[in-house]
Amino acid sequence: MRRAVVIGATGQIGRPVVGALARDGWEVTAVSRGGGRDAGWPDGVRVVRADREDDGALAAAVGDGCDVLVDTVAFGPAHARQLTALAGRIGSAVVVSSVSVYEDDKGRGFDTQEEPGGFPEYPVPLTEEQHTVRPGDAGYSTRKVALERELLAAGDRLPATLVRAGAVHGPYCRTPRELYFVKRNLDGRRRRVLAYGGASRFHPAGVRNIAELIRLAAARPGSRVLNAVDPDAPTVAEIAAAIDAVMGVEVADVLVDGGPPAPRVGDTPWSVPAPVVCGMAAAERELGYRPVTRYAETLPETIAFITQRLAAEPDWRAAYPKMVQAYGDLFDYAAEDAWLAGRGA
C-alpha cells in the first residue's frame, strides 16, 4: 500500500487532504502539533503528534519512509532543507505555496500592495510562467519563493510539486474573508459599501479543490509548480450576494468608484484595485485535474462554521485574532454610518 505523511493534518487544508488520500487507498499518517483527528477521516488514518519545527520529531513521524510527504504548513528555506534532508526516505513531496509569490512586470507584488500605487497588475489569467519576487527573508512572499527555489533545486533527490494556492476558503480557516459579510448580516447591517464598484476579483481556492489537486500530484511525482484555485473567480459583490442568499437576507450595496472612500469604509478582505485571477491549464494538462466543487457550493459549510464560532465566542477579535492582525477593525460601523450620512444615504 502507498504510504503518505501529511504535515499540518488538522489545519484547514490538511483535513481534506488526509481524507482525500485515505479514500484513494493511501495509508496516511496525519501529523500535527496537537495530534488531533478529524471526524470525517477513515478509521485507518494514523495520528501522530509532532511539531514540524522539531527535526527529530518530524523524522520519527516519517519513520522508515513514505511514498509522498504532503506539507501544508511549510514556510521558508529552512523548512525546505528540513524536507530535503529526508530525501532518502521520501519518494516525493507536495508542498503548499501561494499565488502571492508572483510579481508583475513593474516589480510589484503582494508585499508592496500597501505602498502608493504598489498593488500588482497581473495578466489575466495569471499562469505559472509569470515571474516571481526575489527569494529572501523580507516577507511572506519572498520566503515562500525561497522555499520553492530550494525544493526545485533538489528535484533530482526529492521531486516536489509546489501548489500555489489562491485565497483559501473553507471550514477551520483562521482568517476567513467570508467573516466580513457573515458578521455584518448577523449584526443586521442591511447596507454595505463596496469599494472599486464591487468588481474586485481575488481568486478563491476551496480546500476540497486544493485537496483534489494534491491527491493527483501525490500519485504522479514530479518537480513542478501549479496554481490551485477554484473554477470561478467571483467579484466581491457576487461573493456578498451569494453569502446573503445562503443566510436568507437582503442587503443593498452602495458601490463606490475607486478605493475606499474613507478609512475602514468599503474595504473588504476581498477588495483589490486590480484583478488576481489565475489559470489552471497546467494542472489540467499535467495531472488531468478537474475541480470537485465551485465557490458558491462551499458557502453553506463555511458560513455554518463561522456562525458557530461566533456563537461560542461573540467577540470576533477573540474568535479570529489573526483577522485583526491582517485587516484591523473590519467592523467600524460608526465610520461607515458617518460616511453614508455625509452623502445623504
ABEGO torsion letter per residue (X at the ends): XBBBBBBGAABAAAAAAAAAAAAAGBBBBBBBAAGBBBAABBAABBBBBBBAABAAAAAAAAEAEBABBBBAABBEAAAAAAAAAAAAABABBBBBBBAAABBBAAGBBAAAAABBGABBBBBOBBBAABBBBBBEAABAAAAAAAAAAAAAAAAAABBBBBBBBBBBBEBGBABBAAAAAAAAAAAGBABBBBBGGGABBBBBBBAAAAAAAAAAAAABBBBBBBBBBBABBBBAAAAAAAAAAAAGBBBBBBBBBEBBABBGBGBBAABBABBBBBBAAAAAAAAGBBBABBAAAAAAAAAAAAAAAAAABABAAAABAAAAAAAEBABBAAAAAAAAAAAGX
